[in-house]
């Protein structure tokens, strides 16, 4: 990698760093990505689910109607630039599992805001009986999925990047002209490190509420439609027929990347409760989600070091949130457009 001046160096090539790099590049900036190239990160194993109605309480995803068109347009554009396919419109099934959920959905389903996202007419049955128990009811909705691993790999083939595990304490030198980052000169240095930002001395004060999640990759022993299915856990299709990602749990205590045997047992138990197809587990992975507050992204500049930035906290909905907020942060960095006050690290922490 030629050691010439850069406008912005971004640390971390996950969903946050990659998407921000694309937006800054589109705005004419010279961008360099630095990444530790760990084999397992929350971005690399993310299922990339983009779902309008979520959670146990069956709520509309925050600002979904605003974020989805931006995300779709952005990913489709990057597909053209890279020649790779990674954004997929999907049907997602939400299966109900209790009287409380059925009552909640009975009320929600009559509201126009929810009706706008569900299929009409609803498929009957939702899934064939030899695949899945849908006797407790549910609904089908229009959704989407980002193949995150392919998106990151395709982006690396185009964007300037370098494998580097940055020591912020010793590798970053400040000067009147800008920053030196282990020989690279830059005007701005942005942390997009996910949970690893807790080890960054410049941003260790940002209060993460991170959670570890385990994900299984399984091969079903008979054909399964390429749909996302949610019932306490989720099932997400992959590019290979009959191979699905299954997840996930939330562990707020043991924040490491070591797969948990108890988490696997829990996930498999929940899967077998409603899905009747035998399977083989091909892989079991775990990573820490970079959750800060309410799974919403936070961004901004360091309160004392104006050349240091922060873009993080995308959490489990990063595939949906990243394009809109990367554009927002780019406008702030280049045009001083004010950040949303509730997401500005300077005004919240």
C-alpha positions, 0 to 999 in steps of 0.5 A: 500500500502506497504511503501517501496522504489520506483524507480519512483513515477508518479503523475496522472493516465491518458493516460500519467501517465499510459503509462509511468508507463507500460514502466518503469515497463517493464524496470524493475523499481518499479513504484507507481502511485498516482492519485486524482481519480477525476470522470471526467478528460480529459483522462477518457472522451477521445474518443481515436480516432486515425485518419490518416487524420485530421482537417479542412485542411485534413492534415496527422496526425504528424508522423502517420506512425511512431507512429501507429505501436508502439501504436498498438503493445503496446496496444495489449501487455497490452491487453494480460497482463490485459485480457481486450480488449480496442484497436480497428481497425476502419473505419473512415468516413470523410464527406466534408462540403464545396467547399473548403474542396472538392477542398482540398480533390481533390488535396490530394486524388491524393497523394500516402501518402494519398492514403495509408490510404483510403479504396480501393475501397471506400464504396458506399454509405459511409453511408446509406441515412436514416442514414446520408447525404453524398451528399457533398462527403467524404471518408473512411479511416483505423483508430483506437480507444482506449477505454481509460476508459477501458485501465485506469481501466484495468491498475489499476488492475495490476499496483501499485497505491494509491488514493492521491491528492498530495500537492507538496509544503508540501508533497514532501521532498528532501534529498541526497538519493532521495525524500519522498512523504508523507511517500513513498521513491522514486528516481524520481517523475514524474508529469503526471497531465494533466492541473492540472500541472498548479497548480504544483509550480515546473512546473507552468512555462510551458506555457499551451494553454489548451482548454475545450471540451464538449462531449455528450454520446447519444443513437441512436434510430436505429442501427448505424454501429460502425464507427467513423464519422467526419464532423466538430464534431466527432462521436465515437462508444462505446462498447454498440451498438447504443451508441456513444460519440459526440464531441467536441468544443474548449473553450479557455476561461472558463477552468473548468469541468462544462458542457456548455449548449451553447456547447451542443447546438452547438454540437447537431446542427452540428450533426443534420446537417448531421446525420438523426437518432433521439437520446437521450442524456444520458450524458454531460461531459466536461474536459480541454485538456492539450495542450501545443504547437501544441498539442505535448507532452513535457517531461524532468527534472526540470532545478534545481531539477534533481529528478523531471520529467514532461511528459504532453501535449498529447492533443487530440491525446494522444492515438496515441502519448503516447506509442512512447513518453513514450518509448522515456522518459523511455530511457532518464530516464534510459539510458540518451538517448537524448530527441528530442530537440523540446520536451524537457522542459528544451530547450524550456521554 
